[in-house]
Amino acid sequence: MKKLPATVLFILMAFLVTTCSDKEEKPAPSPPANEFILPDPPQYGVPFGAVPATSDIVMYEVNLRAFSTAGNLSGVTQKLDHIRSLGVNVIWLMPIHPIGTVNSVNSPYSVKNYREVNPEYGTLDDLRRLTDQAHQRGMAVILDWVANHTAWDNPWMKYPSWYTRVNGEVIHPEGTNWQDVADLNFDNKDMRKAMISAMKYWLLAANADGFRCDAADMVPYDFWKQAIDSINALAGRKIILLAEGGRSDHFNAGFQLNYGWDFYGKLKSVWSGQAADGLYATHRQEQLSTPTGKTRLRFTTNHDESAWDATPMTLFNGKQGALAASAIAVFMGGVPLIYGSQEVGRIPALPFFSNAPIDWTANPDMVKAYQEMMAIYNEAPAARQGTTSDFSTADVCAFERSSEDAGLLIIVNVRNRESIFEVPGTVLAAAWKFPDGTPFKPSGTSIGLEPYQYLILNR
């Protein structure tokens, strides 16, 4: 064999050494993402067997920081009897997780760890105790789930590809001023799996009964479909799923409920002077875009509205006005929501970035009025599943909810002055009664209503 020249041999050896060195010095691959994709935990307790049908839900939202002086889970457990007295069968807890400290505004919607309970609120055992006690009282418990974004110091940040990036940098959600959170990238399959794994954890480890999903309109449909299909595959469980949003495809993904924002906006506009006879058209429009078996959440406030806009006592012009607005929201159709504090007529804004305990001794007459209103709602099938016939005028919202041979007639003066309502002949022909059984017998074809007076009649 012919020998190669010494120069060629030297170059060849140098190439081989360099190649071997490159292979040895390559950086180690990133650790596998499965550290956040864990096996399902054992089932704690027994899945709640009395989760209500969607049409029968009465929901109550809890702002943990405001609900008690301590501002924790135990403070909620201690007031479960109060919640139940309002006819509630589903409790929604605002986010229970640790809050991020980087770029923080102390918002519970800045989740530092999806698998932990914020020590500010207590422990996993405290959450289990709350769900156990709620179940014993016939109430399901759902948790607020923040899928669109995390805190900047969430451990998921070790995987930049799990987040939306511009020029290589993770960004906050586009189109918002939410500087305290980092936007998640739903094109990443591992991130999706980790999210679903964490959601299943709380259903099993804490025996929760579902989720209210924050900013649901900002999360892709196909993720919600993937997550809900996985959750619904858990054996022996009925799950409640509420989307904070208005997209119609939430229902196709598996949510039973989303928000009646249009109705809420219309209700406020009526109190600002618009005609009351437009409320039914808005109700009907929302209903037409909602599939059979699904429905909308109806409310006069929630944590965002009472924090950033105003409480019902301000928006609806005092105690009687707030109750009158609730009578419309509760009875016209959909699932009623009570936000903890509205039943005692809190006037100041109610923050959730800080503690601001509710005064539970205020306005006991208002609490009683809500208890009576919700008792009628729960006892009357027509209220929950009936059809609606509208008789409203510019100043009076009036409608009948009918089911088979029973019915409810709701008449609400939406003005802070006396209003006259001409009762339709078809309405007068029925034998209406007040809740105490006293017959409703107007002296003529019209009735006078005091400022913000509301009547709830049955037949």
Beta strands, then each sheet from edge to edge (+ up, - down):
strand 1: 59-62
strand 2: 90-93
strand 3: 140-146
strand 4: 149-151
strand 5: 165-166
strand 6: 169-170
strand 7: 181-183
strand 8: 210-214
strand 9: 240-243
strand 10: 257-259
strand 11: 295-298
strand 12: 335-339
strand 13: 387-390
strand 14: 396-403
strand 15: 406-413
strand 16: 419-422
strand 17: 446-449
strand 18: 454-458
sheet 1: 1+ 2+ 3+ 8+ 9+ 10+ 11+ 12+ 1+
sheet 2: 4+ 7-
sheet 3: 5+ 6-
sheet 4: 13+ 14- 15+ 18-
sheet 5: 16+ 17-
end
